[in-house]
Amino acid sequence: MQEEQELIKRLKNGDEEAFIKIVDMYREAGTSLAYRITDDYHEAEDVSQEAFAILYKKIHSFRNESSLKTFFMSILINVARQRARRKRILSFISLSHTSDLEEGQIDIKDDCRAEQHVIGKEIKDKIERAMNYLPVRQKEVFVMRHYEGMSLAEIAGITGCSVGTVKSHLFRAIGSLRKKLGGLWNEVR
């Protein structure tokens, strides 16, 4: 895309307006992907912001071998991985500190819509809990493919894997989710 190329050129020359436009272009997709990986909205925002900061610093190393979106998403995935590693290490160090998640209250007057919302939320929660049991690469690939709608080639570019490896991770993720979700898998599809 010509507009993207112009923004990259301007950003490499220090134009902060170009950076703001790039952030506007990819903020929603970046935060969405980060949320699907971290399962925490605040963490997703932090991951996305950190990824944009790294993009800003590393823009001179961008060689147009892929799209800027692919370059940004690969940075974002790496940031999410690093934060997940840190989180695991910290939770291992402080096993005695646990936190309970509080469920939000739903206030919908129409009982039928409320029931559908609750059922949909229950199914979504089961899927997301099952996804948390997937190995990191499988979860990333599954999220990028099924939640973000990325092509196998895009995912390969972001993860640094071949398309065949992406397919393998995706196949294994789906197999694991089928086992974990049982009959619910058929209802979702």
Secondary structure as GFF3:
##gff-version 3
##sequence-region A 1 189
A	DSSP	alpha_helix	2	12	.	.	.	ID=ss1
A	DSSP	alpha_helix	16	38	.	.	.	ID=ss2
A	DSSP	alpha_helix	41	58	.	.	.	ID=ss3
A	DSSP	three_ten_helix	59	61	.	.	.	ID=ss4
A	DSSP	alpha_helix	68	93	.	.	.	ID=ss5
A	DSSP	alpha_helix	111	131	.	.	.	ID=ss6
A	DSSP	alpha_helix	136	142	.	.	.	ID=ss7
A	DSSP	pi_helix	143	147	.	.	.	ID=ss8
A	DSSP	alpha_helix	152	159	.	.	.	ID=ss9
A	DSSP	alpha_helix	163	181	.	.	.	ID=ss10
A	DSSP	alpha_helix	184	188	.	.	.	ID=ss11
###
